[in-house]
Every structure is written in structure tokens, then in C-alpha cells.
Amino acid sequence: MRAFCILALSCLLAGPVVADEHSHPFNVHDLVTMDRLSDPQLSPDGKTVVFVRRVADLEADRGRTDLWLVGIDGTGLRQLTSHEAGDSSPRWSPDGKTIFFLSSRSGSSQVWRISPAGGEARAVTELALDVGNLVVSPDGKHLALTLEIFPDCPLPGDAVEGEHGNGHAAVRCTADRLAGRKESKVTGQVYDRLFVRHWDSWKDGRRSHLFVVSASEEHRDHLHHLTPGFDGDIPSKPFGGPEEISFTPDGAGVVFAAREAGASEPWSTDFDLWHVDLHGSEEPRCLTEANEAWDTNPVFSPDGGTLAYLAMARPGFEADRFRIML
């Protein structure tokens, strides 16, 4: 269905193909400058799709991403955001009155909100670290998001009186440590464990961890760290995304996919599903410990009685096929 939506939107934006004297074989320039559509999200009433359109800006040497809306019958195509910064990862609120999304318009990647009718976007988060992924709870009261932090943060004494939740201390501890590294004259990095890097991203000791924040503007400063001390990346590196994170239907907990780090991390495919309650009062509980191969992409049935997910059968073989498990 997702592939079909992307194909349909691509055809819609491309318009009719008319041959003229300027026609030419498809080349690298065409490939670079083609508009790209991604992340289609169907509205709760099933009538509208919000998606991301990327346009190449050759003069600025960058790609620009904006949010667009279109009816499922192909009518009513319109641009929702037009900020020069990048907008991405649109997610509907359950009542369909709000679209949450990630944007760098404040100077870093943060969560923003906008009405599908248009108007000015408003900031939801103002954190010292970039927000990486975004998931909305079924009741619309909370947002799960990921931040790159040092696993040993926060340090004793980092909490500040008056802060809501344990997440702010971890964020501030990480931001302070990064600032100290930037000011240091020492640029060497010692690696005593793998990975050293994922593709073109060098490891600096941080892990992508799971946090939850209130979707209410009144309580948006309530930030809870759901996975403190967890030695693993949520979502997985380097290609994992929000599809590896799912709220329970009652909104009281989150199930996520992750691989615990250790000496075997570089050659292990033992990703498991983990459950953690919304306030992080308990350590994450492994749900798929029996399978030493890959478990991922958790999705709940509407009544909460069944958890569907994808699983491989051969440990250590990342090209194994995924099977649907219940």
C-alpha cells in the first residue's frame, strides 16, 4: 500500500509526458534533480494523505523538503509547509486536527505541529539535541522520540530541581560533553570496541535512545527517558526508523526493536522486541528472547490482544527472509 501511494503521488506530480525538441535520454542530471516523494501518512478519517516532497536546489547545493497534502482520489493537492529549512516525518494526531513533524527551522531538528488547514507551525520541543524519530501515541497525549545521548548520562547530580521527568538531565549531560569536546584541543578518538563507524557515520560513544514527551503545549517540558543505561541503538543503525517503535494500544507503554551491544554486536543479528512502560519506572523487558535471529517492526492489533512483527529464523544471517509473526 505504501509503495502504491508513492507511485500514485509520483505520477500525479509528474503530470503528462510530452515529447518535444528538448527530449533527451535519461541522464545523471535528471536523476539528481528529480522530485522525490516519501513517507505517505493516511489521515485518521482515511480521506487525505500527507507526504514529504524533496526538491533539488542546485544553486544552494542542497535538497529542500516540504510537507504536501492530497486527497486519496488525487484531488486537492496542495503544499502545507514552505519553510526554507527541511520539514519531514509527518504524523497525524488521532483526531486529525494536527500534524506533528520534524523540522530544522529553529536551527536543530525538533518536533513541530501544524493544522492540516494551514497556518503557522508551532514548536513542540526545544531541546539541546536533535530529535531523530517521531511516533504519536494512540490517544494523542504523548510523543515518542529518539535522541543521541551518551549511555552513562545523566551523571550523579545532573538533575535540576523543577525539571519534569528524567530526560532533561540526560540531554543536558550529553550537550555539555559535546560542547567540551568541541572546545578541546585534543581531537584524537580511542576505540576499544566495535563499531568504529556505520557507513559514513563515525561512532562517538553516543547511542540513540527512546524518550517520551507530552503532546500538550501546557506540559511539553515533561521529558522522560525510557531507556536509561541501555547499551544499544533505538532505532537500529544505520537504516532503522520509526517503524521499529510502537505504542501499546492503551498508550501506557512502548514496544521497540533493538540489539544489545557487546563483543558480538558487529556480527550479531539478534535484534529483539522490548517493552517499557511509559514513565520508565522499570527496565525494558525483552519479549523475544527465545529467537536469536532478527525481530523487528512491532504492530499491535486495535484491541491490543495481538502483537504482529517481522522475524528471521537464521541467527547471524542478515539476508534471511522476514516472516510475519503473531
N, C-alpha and C positions, 0 to 999 in steps of 0.2 A: 504494500500500500504506500509506504514512504517513497519507494522508487518511482511508483506510478505518479504520485503527486509532483515530485521533482521534474519528471519528464513532461507532464502536462503544463506545469508552470513555465518550463523552458520553452516549449512550443508557443505558449501564449505570449511571452515577452519577445520571442524572436520574430514573430509576425511572418507574413508570406515571403517566400524566397523568389525574387525576380531576377532573372538573368539580364545583364546589361554589358556595355562595353568595358566595364571595370571588373568583370568577373575574373577570378583567378583561382588556381589550385589552393587548397587549404595549406597554410604555412605556419611557421612558428610564431610570427607576429599575431596571426589570428588566434592562435591558441592562448597566447598571453593576454590578449585584450578581450576575450570573450567574457560576457557576464556570466556569473556563476550563482546558482540558486541552491540553498541548503536549509536544513533544519525546519521543514514544514511542521507546524503545530495546529491541529484542528481545535476550533473553539468548542466549549462545553455544549453548545446547542447544535453543533455539527454543521453550521452554515458557513463558517468563514475559516480561512487558513491564513495564519501569519507566518512569514518566512523571511529568510535573510537573502538579500541580493548584494553580490560583490561586483563592483565596477572597477576596472583598472584605470588609474590616473597616472599616465605615463610621465607627464610633466613633473608631478610630485614624486614619482618613483615609488608608488605605494598603491595598495588596493583599498577602496572605500567600501564599507559595509553598512547597509541601512535595512530597516525593517519595512516590509510591504504587507499589504492585506489584499485578499481576493476571495470572492465567493466560490463555493465548491462547484458552481455551474460555470465558472470562468468570467463572471461579470463583476463589476465594481472594483477593478484593480486600481489600487492607489498606494502611494508612498506614505508611510506612517512617521518615519524619522528621517531627518536630513542633516543631522549634525556632522561637521567635518571629522569628528572622531569616529571610531568604529563602534557600531552597535551590533549585538549578536545575542544568541541564546534566548530567544523569546519564549516565555512560558505564561499561559493563561492562568488567571485566578479561577477557582471553581465556579464563581458566579458570572464569569465572562465580562466583568466590568473593568478589569485591569489586566494589563500585560506587563509582567516583570521581564527585565532583560539586563544583559551586561553591557556596560559602556565605559570607554576610557575618556569621556568628555570632562571629567573632573581632574584628569592628569594621571589616573591609575584605573585599573579595571574594577568597577564597583557595580552593585545592583541598583537599578533604576526602575521606575514604574511609570506607565503612561496609560491613558484611556484609549481604547480602540477607536473612539470617535475622534481622537487627535488632541491637540493642545500641548502644553509644556510638560516635559518629563520632570519627575521629581526624584531626588536621590533617596535610596532606602538605606544604604550603608556608606559610611565614611571611614573606612579602616586604613591603617597604615600599610597594609599589604594588599596585593592584587587578589581579587576573587577569581577563582578558576572555573567553577561549575555551579550550576543553579538548578534546584529542584523545589517545586512548590508542594506543600502538604495537601492531602485531600480536602481538609476543611479550610484551607487558605489562611490559616493562622500563623504558619511557620514556613521559613525558607531554609532548606539545607544548602550549604555552600562549602567549597573547599578552599583552603589556604595553604600555602607552602610555609611550614614552620620548622624550627629545629625540634626534634623529638624530645629533647630534655628541657624544653621551655614549657611552662614558666619555671624560673628558679625560685628557691625559697625567698620570700619577702617581696616578690614581684607584684602581688595583689595590692590593689589600692582600694581603700575604703570608699564606698559609694558606687563602685562598679557593679553592674548587673551581670552575673554569670562569670564563669571561669575563663572565658575565651579572650578577654581583653588583655590579661596578663601574658598569655602565650603570644599574642600578636605583638605587644609592646616589647617583650623579651627578644623576639626574632628581629623586629625592626631595629632595635638598639644594637644587636650583634652585627647586623648587616651594615649599619652605619659605621660601626667601629672598624670593620674590615675595609670599608671604602677609604677611611681616613688613615689606615695603617700603611706604613712604608714597606711592609712585608707582603709580597704578592704570591709567595710560594704556597702550594697546597700539598699536604701529605695525605696519601690514600693508604689505608691499612685494610681495606675491604673493597670488594667489587659491589656494585658497578662503579666505574670511573666516569662513565657518561652513558646517556641514552641517545643514540644517533648523534645529533649535533648539539645536545644539551649536556654540559658538564655538570657533574654532581658536586654540590657544595655543602652537603651534610643535611639539607632540608628534606622533609617529607611532606607530601600532600595529605593533609588531614581533614577530617569532617567536622564542620561546625553547624550550628543551627541558630537562626536569628528570628526574632518576631517580625511578621509581615506588617504589623500595625505601626503606623508612624508614631504613635504615642509611646510605644515600647521598643523602638528599633535599636536602642542601645543595649538591649538584652542579648548578649552573645554567649553561647555555651559551646565549649569544646567537648565533642562527643568521644574523641579517641585520644586522650592524653597519654603519652608514653608509648603509643602503638608504633612499632618499628615496621612500617610498610606504607605504601602509597595508595591513597584513595582519591580518585580512581587510579587504575593501574597505569604504569608508564610503559611505553610512551604514547599509546594510542587510546587509552581508556577515556570515557567521558561520563556524562550524567546518566547514561543508560545502565551504569553499574551501581546506581543508588536509587532506592525506592522506599518511600514512606509506607508504614503499615496502614491499612485502610482506616483504622481508628485514629491515626495521626499521633499515636503515643510512642512510636519507635521508628527506627530506620534500619533497613537491611542493605548491606553494601558488600561488594566483592573486593577482596584484597588478598595479597600474598604476603605472609610474614617474612621479613628479611632474615638473613643469616648467611652462613657459609655457603649454602646451596642455592641462594637466590638467583645467580646468573643462569643456571641451567635447570631450574625448577619451574614447572608449570602448575604447581599446587596452589592455585587460587581458590579460596573458599568464600562462602557466604557467611556474613557475620551479622548478628543482631545486637543493637544497642538501644536502650531506652532514650527518650528524647532529651532528658536532662543529664545524661551521662553519669547517673548515680552508680551504675555498675559497669564493670569492664565488658568490652564486646564479647559476645558468646558465639562460638563457631557452630554453624548449623550443618555443615557438610564435611565434617572431619573424616568420615569413612572413605571419601573419594580423594585419592592422592593426585588426581588429574585436575583439569580446569573446570571451575564452577563460576558462572557469571550471569549478568543481565537478569536480576530478580524482578518479577512482576506478580503482583497479587491479584487474585480474583476479587470482584467488587464486594463480596460478602466476607472477605478475609479468611475464608476457610481453606484456601489453596494457594500455595506459592509456586509459581512456574518459573523455571530458569533454564539456562543452557549449560550443558556439561559435556566434557570429553571423557573418554574411558582409558586412554593410554597416558600414564604419567611421563612427563619429560618430553612428550611429542607434541609440539605446539601446532603442527599441521594436521592433527587429528580432527575429525569432523565433530561438530557440536550436535548434541541430541537434546530434544525438549524433555525436561523432567518436571514431574509434579510431586 
